[in-house]
Amino acid sequence: MSKNAKQTSRIKSHVALVDGWMKEPHFKAEYDALEEEYQLLREMLMARKRADLTQEEVAERMGTRAPAIARLEATYSKNKHSPSLSTLRKYAKAVGCRLEIHFKPVTGVTKVSRSKSIYK
């Protein structure tokens, strides 16, 4: 086997790496905690793609500049400001959509205790 073939066989794909990491409870908990955020980002990017618009075109429709749209569509972390509902509505309108927000019950949870805080 050639040196390149050996190196290639040892290189894991992104999916294989994530699959391995998902077996670690701490990694899985952090990954799952970001799901809502990533879902919003996926929705935004899919809506812009369906509308066949560039970030610059969306920015023009929203009355802002392309770098603002790039930041809006980028992964935001706990340390960064989340977009306001007003901004999300403008984005939705710019890409020909209507913003809808839904609360989905957590699987297996029938009742939430009144005394239990959801904030940490």
Phi and psi in degrees as a GROMACS rama.xvg file:
@    title "Ramachandran Plot"
@    xaxis  label "Phi"
@    yaxis  label "Psi"
@TYPE xy
-71.9929  163.622  SER-2
-60.8361  -42.4771  LYS-3
-64.3216  -40.0632  ASN-4
-64.1665  -39.8606  ALA-5
-64.3703  -43.0445  LYS-6
-64.4707  -43.2935  GLN-7
-62.322  -38.9606  THR-8
-68.6813  -22.4168  SER-9
-90.0768  -15.6367  ARG-10
-77.6881  124.926  ILE-11
-93.4643  147.851  LYS-12
-74.4757  164.199  SER-13
-56.9344  -44.0992  HIS-14
-61.4827  -43.0988  VAL-15
-64.6164  -40.415  ALA-16
-62.4227  -48.6032  LEU-17
-62.706  -41.5213  VAL-18
-57.1546  -41.7288  ASP-19
-66.8418  -44.6181  GLY-20
-65.1304  -32.9673  TRP-21
-63.6427  -16.1558  MET-22
-77.6289  -12.3412  LYS-23
-91.3204  119.323  GLU-24
-54.3152  -41.8495  PRO-25
-65.5966  -44.257  HIS-26
-62.2315  -46.0788  PHE-27
-60.7083  -41.5117  LYS-28
-63.6436  -43.6492  ALA-29
-66.7235  -40.9029  GLU-30
-63.1189  -46.7595  TYR-31
-64.0222  -33.1646  ASP-32
-65.8017  -23.0293  ALA-33
-91.2394  -3.35613  LEU-34
-56.5474  -46.079  GLU-35
-61.0346  -42.1849  GLU-36
-62.1417  -47.7877  GLU-37
-67.3444  -32.353  TYR-38
-62.4245  -43.7678  GLN-39
-61.4964  -45.3833  LEU-40
-62.1968  -42.8792  LEU-41
-60.4207  -43.8449  ARG-42
-60.6407  -44.1875  GLU-43
-63.1392  -47.0971  MET-44
-65.7872  -39.021  LEU-45
-66.3706  -39.014  MET-46
-64.8445  -42.6076  ALA-47
-66.2435  -39.2346  ARG-48
-64.8683  -43.9497  LYS-49
-60.179  -36.5054  ARG-50
-78.427  -7.38587  ALA-51
55.4079  48.9745  ASP-52
-118.48  148.977  LEU-53
-87.2448  167.683  THR-54
-60.9448  -37.6014  GLN-55
-63.3702  -40.4925  GLU-56
-67.3976  -40.1097  GLU-57
-63.8725  -43.8209  VAL-58
-58.7914  -44.2513  ALA-59
-60.4654  -43.0658  GLU-60
-66.476  -28.3783  ARG-61
-91.0098  -7.14422  MET-62
76.184  34.8599  GLY-63
-137.757  -165.907  THR-64
-113.553  158.836  ARG-65
-55.0827  -40.2873  ALA-66
-59.5495  -30.9992  PRO-67
-66.7647  -37.8573  ALA-68
-70.4105  -39.5901  ILE-69
-59.2834  -43.5288  ALA-70
-65.4562  -39.9335  ARG-71
-62.7621  -39.453  LEU-72
-85.4339  -7.56771  GLU-73
-82.1474  159.6  ALA-74
-63.3033  127.206  THR-75
-109.359  145.964  TYR-76
-109.107  -178.39  SER-77
-60.9022  -23.6011  LYS-78
-88.0123  -6.56116  ASN-79
-109.069  158.353  LYS-80
-71.4218  133.171  HIS-81
-81.8332  148.58  SER-82
-65.7009  145.708  PRO-83
-76.45  163.783  SER-84
-60.9887  -37.4586  LEU-85
-59.7663  -45.1351  SER-86
-64.5903  -42.7286  THR-87
-64.6206  -37.1881  LEU-88
-63.754  -44.5497  ARG-89
-61.456  -42.4402  LYS-90
-62.0014  -47.3006  TYR-91
-58.0592  -46.5118  ALA-92
-62.264  -40.8836  LYS-93
-62.6575  -31.0388  ALA-94
-100.972  13.6945  VAL-95
76.7933  32.3795  GLY-96
-126.996  172.144  CYS-97
-118.054  133.801  ARG-98
-75.8612  129.103  LEU-99
-128.969  136.894  GLU-100
-122.401  131.194  ILE-101
-126.006  146.255  HIS-102
-104.622  123.283  PHE-103
-110.417  130.503  LYS-104
-59.7053  142.947  PRO-105
-74.5263  132.102  VAL-106
-57.1261  129.354  THR-107
86.5783  -6.48295  GLY-108
-100.38  120.491  VAL-109
-100.725  -32.0888  THR-110
-150.334  137.828  LYS-111
-100.594  132.041  VAL-112
-62.5666  137.923  SER-113
-67.419  -29.3087  ARG-114
-87.4939  -8.04502  SER-115
-85.769  122.036  LYS-116
-82.2823  138.845  SER-117
-89.3331  -8.88317  ILE-118
-94.7211  140.229  TYR-119
